[in-house]
Amino acid sequence: MNTTTPALPDIGDTITTPRAIKLCEHYGFIPLTKRLKANPHHYKDWLFDGASLLPDTLFSKVFHIPHLIEIALRHDLKYAYGELGNTTERQQADLIFKQELLADGAHPLLAWLMYRAVRIAGGQWLHSSFSWGFAQK
């Protein structure tokens, strides 16, 4: 990981490609960093929404997941810049999301439900603001 901590976005902040590069470098996402640096013009800005479709702060407190928003950020970075059609990369991002939820204190059933939600709703077929590869132009 990079020793310089970039300012983490708040919910509602715009993530530009340069900001995403800094965040990916910070988290040690080397393949994503290389992908972004190689073709920065292939990506559009996006709004960070935390754990999509959830009231993050309340959800985090009620279910004892203190770092939910940062876990969601790491997952969103992987989803935003994921290689379209790469099911292995997506599966890995979702499994890591589930593991991070568990490590942060999520009940195993809740972590599994959240994992299933991203597996079902995060596919490219939905074409949503949180679908795999959503920052690609």
GIGIUR-V460607 format. One record per helix or strand of 2 or more residues. SS is the DSSP state (@ for helix, = for strand). FROM is the first residue (numbers start at 0). TO is the last residue. If there is no record, write none. Layout:
SS_FROM_TO / SS_FROM_TO
This chain:
=_13_14 / @_16_26 / @_29_37 / @_39_41 / =_45_46 / @_55_61 / @_67_79 / @_86_102 / @_107_120 / @_123_125
